[in-house]
Amino acid sequence: MSLPAYYTTKDKVWHYAFRVICFAIFFFLLAPILIMIPLSFNAQPYFTFTREMLTLNPEGYSLRWYQDFLGDDGWMRSIRNSFLIGIAATILSTTLGTLAALGLSRAEMPAKGLIMGILISPMIVPLIISAAGMFFFFSQINIAQTFLGVVIAHAALGTPFVVITVTATLVGFDQSLTRAAANLGASPTTNFFKITMPLILPGVISGALFAFITSFDEIVVVLFVAGVEQRTIPREMWSGIREDISPTILAVATILVLISIALLTVVELLRRRGERLRGLSPQ
Amino acid sequence: MSASDKRDGFVVFDKVQKSYDGETLVVKDLNLSVAKGEFLTMLGPSGSGKTTCLMMLAGFETATNGEILLDGKPINSVPPHKRGIGMVFQNYALFPHMSVGENLSFPLEVRGMAKSDREVKIKRALDMVQMGNFINRRPAQLSGGQQQRIALARALVFEPELVLMDEPLGALDKQLREHMQFEITRLAHELGITTVYVTHDQTEALTMSDNVAVFDDGRIQQLDPPDKLYEEPRNSFVAQFIGENNTLDGVVKEITGDECVVQLDSGDLIDAQPVNVSKVGERTRVSIRPERVEANKERLKEGAHTIKAQVLEFIYMGDVFRTRLKVAGNENFIMKTRNAPDQVRHKPGDMIEIGWLPKDCRALDHD
């Protein structure tokens, strides 16, 4: 690709400088994540590259930390817990957040701004404050250190994402479609499931994804509210770093990164396919 | 219309009022009766209350006062999805996530109809609007005119007895609009359905309807068949709103039966037909249709009233000549004459004499 002929020296310098800056930003964002991946195959219990690794000697690499991880009951339990809590919290926050967004998008809804503010406050209030508050409150009603408590706490943190994404989708929603459906004989329930829901589904899916990831990598609330039985992956990693520094957590981190990439890709593909089917985006 | 057959109509509005804020009435005391099989158009400027009336009939708005009856039964407390009224929306409101076939199938599915019956009805409805080949398309893949046809087919597929149309042709170009006007009236008459049609386009109202209700300021100003509405407007608003209209202001000098003499502000005396003036000395606005004005002496009928006029502008429009005149101080007096071999083409500045029959000259209220 050649530069336009009218470019001055300054333009040319800027043209390349711009690319260097972009590359630097990507490097800054990705390097810490990418560096973990080779390190997790380290044959030695160090967090640095050994000489064997740098000379690409196969002796320097091993899968021992992965074996460690997969063979450990504590890690396995934390994976189960993370998915269990994440999925339950996602279902709860997606349902509640979608309903809230639908209500808030109605013209006759009073005190919209106030209610919206309260609903999205878990996003704004420092996490440590929410966590401490939940800890004291949940202790009072005896759901601290239970799965129910962690699920409810994570659902509260995830709901704002669902409310925001679904509200944004509803802004472009043509209300005459629900009127048309009612006119054609659809009861309010049929109307919701056949017309409204399919059309706002992309927003609901995005919100659900955010809610899941919020729960999946959350540590502060878990530290306060969860007991030994409810330890999640981040909680296990946290004690892993504090108690015995072993590259096992690098192996765990690598697996988590791969899971996140896979999850995002699948959901994004589903969402795009959905949009295309609905004729909402040009083919 | 007597009080008894008033409630006999298929659709009846009985003293209906509507207010959105509890203070100002958008619809004031609406009384209307639509016979079975009738094509009624609600015509009026925006904000006149016509769309609100349609929405009340469809069930999306509730009447503040009064009663709406459908086939003799009050429907104020029936929710929209139980009214069984077909409706064509202004923006068509086709479901974007469904194919054309699925859009048409929707009203039949919610009524629990078997698949084989649905397919027959869908095919018949699509053929009716000549869209049989488009069953698998999505709305986004159709042109505006095609979407309009699908919206019409969807409103008719479940065989409602009443169909409402809310400015359905507003987004189409002129040629397509004229074609669809014809299609809609043909279908409505063939199927024998009662139609309530809302528009602000007077041509549409005149060409399509059995009866037209002219709305303004939350009231029906006149309810009549198109020809009567055009030729015998009952007040100044209707005369101005329907078709082109020349007005001359003056004072009533004499009234005798169905004739009156009006002294125009310029001093000229003219004969007119009193419509809603009742006493001598009342301010009036006289209305004359441009095509009832004649400048050719030989074409003037017996008893025509003549007045001097100055030609200001001559516009050749092909089939007609449009001449702008200054008559009795009014510089926007239009005369429309047919392009015939013996017709004169006036030049600006010409002083001519024009005339009209007193019965074409209606003395209306002065607002």
Interface residues (C-beta under 8 A of the other chain):
Chain A: D174 S176 L177 R179 A180 A181 A182 N183 L184 G185 A186 S187 P188 T190 N191 K194 I195 P198 L199 L277 R278 G279 L280
Chain B: A58 G59 F60 P79 P80 H81 K82 R83 G84 I85 G86 M87 F89 Q90 N91 A93 L94 F95 P96 H97 F106 P107 V110 R111 R138 P139 A140 Q141 R154 F158
